[in-house]
Amino acid sequence: MTKYLKTVWKAVRRLSGDDAYERYLEHYACRHAHSEDHQCTGPLSRAEFFKQWQEQKWNGIKRCC
């Protein structure tokens, strides 16, 4: 039963975007952390990530409703 609940909870977090930062860190570790041609200073902090995420999400909205 707990395995089922964990699976459901994981799906809810993914659908709501709650796990976006964790997925970003996994992506960074796999793709950018060991890349020599990618000159990054490290992964974004949680606050920086969500600020950038919100700006990308709402940047194109030019209407009131």
Kinemage of the C-alpha trace (Angstrom):
@kinemage 1
@onewidth
@group {chain A} dominant
@subgroup {mainchain}
@vectorlist {calphas} color= white
{ca met a 1} P 0.000 0.000 0.000
{ca thr a 2} L 2.767 2.470 0.845
{ca lys a 3} L 4.481 1.739 -2.465
{ca tyr a 4} L 1.244 2.636 -4.258
{ca leu a 5} L 0.900 5.862 -2.259
{ca lys a 6} L 4.502 6.830 -3.017
{ca thr a 7} L 3.881 6.281 -6.723
{ca val a 8} L 0.717 8.385 -6.622
{ca trp a 9} L 2.451 11.119 -4.633
{ca lys a 10} L 5.340 11.177 -7.115
{ca ala a 11} L 2.862 11.515 -10.004
{ca val a 12} L 1.021 14.361 -8.262
{ca arg a 13} L 4.285 16.213 -7.634
{ca arg a 14} L 5.324 15.810 -11.280
{ca leu a 15} L 1.949 16.959 -12.626
{ca ser a 16} L 1.884 20.002 -10.355
{ca gly a 17} L 5.509 20.944 -11.070
{ca asp a 18} L 6.460 20.587 -7.425
{ca asp a 19} L 9.431 18.381 -8.301
{ca ala a 20} L 10.767 20.720 -11.014
{ca tyr a 21} L 13.864 21.737 -9.035
{ca glu a 22} L 14.775 18.139 -8.223
{ca arg a 23} L 14.415 17.196 -11.911
{ca tyr a 24} L 16.567 20.226 -12.833
{ca leu a 25} L 19.319 19.073 -10.461
{ca glu a 26} L 19.204 15.548 -11.935
{ca his a 27} L 19.428 16.999 -15.451
{ca tyr a 28} L 22.321 19.243 -14.440
{ca ala a 29} L 24.228 16.361 -12.871
{ca cys a 30} L 23.768 14.160 -15.952
{ca arg a 31} L 24.339 16.717 -18.697
{ca his a 32} L 26.295 19.707 -17.430
{ca ala a 33} L 28.303 18.900 -14.319
{ca his a 34} L 31.063 16.998 -16.104
{ca ser a 35} L 30.921 18.760 -19.451
{ca glu a 36} L 34.125 20.600 -20.321
{ca asp a 37} L 32.593 22.613 -23.170
{ca his a 38} L 29.813 23.933 -20.927
{ca gln a 39} L 31.265 26.690 -18.761
{ca cys a 40} L 28.788 26.874 -15.884
{ca thr a 41} L 29.486 28.035 -12.389
{ca gly a 42} L 27.185 25.382 -10.966
{ca pro a 43} L 23.483 24.686 -10.726
{ca leu a 44} L 21.081 27.480 -9.880
{ca ser a 45} L 19.899 27.842 -6.322
{ca arg a 46} L 16.286 26.926 -5.622
{ca ala a 47} L 15.290 30.609 -5.495
{ca glu a 48} L 17.112 31.446 -8.750
{ca phe a 49} L 15.590 28.434 -10.468
{ca phe a 50} L 12.015 29.306 -9.517
{ca lys a 51} L 12.511 32.971 -10.413
{ca gln a 52} L 13.766 31.978 -13.880
{ca trp a 53} L 10.995 29.382 -14.225
{ca gln a 54} L 8.279 31.938 -13.396
{ca glu a 55} L 9.766 34.520 -15.765
{ca gln a 56} L 9.792 31.993 -18.625
{ca lys a 57} L 6.265 30.878 -17.798
{ca trp a 58} L 4.713 34.353 -17.691
{ca asn a 59} L 6.971 36.320 -20.054
{ca gly a 60} L 4.778 35.854 -23.148
{ca ile a 61} L 1.482 36.758 -21.443
{ca lys a 62} L 0.344 40.157 -22.741
{ca arg a 63} L -3.342 40.113 -21.820
{ca cys a 64} L -5.404 40.569 -18.722
{ca cys a 65} L -7.668 37.497 -18.863
